[in-house]
């Protein structure tokens, strides 16, 4: 049986929904949080996939979206 990465590691990075031009301060703050979470999730998936390719154990990730 061959090793296979968890399917979540193969997902493309997703751009979060951005706030509109008329957004309130709270909506802009929420946008910043979504962007940061999306960036960190993508970076983690890429690191886990690289670890898998090198022969390490890939961790299962949960979506933050």
Buried (B, 14 or more C-beta within 10 A) or exposed (E): EEEEBBEBBEBEEEEBEEBEEEEEEEEEEBBEEBBEBBEEBBEBBEEBBEBBEEEEEBBEBEEEE
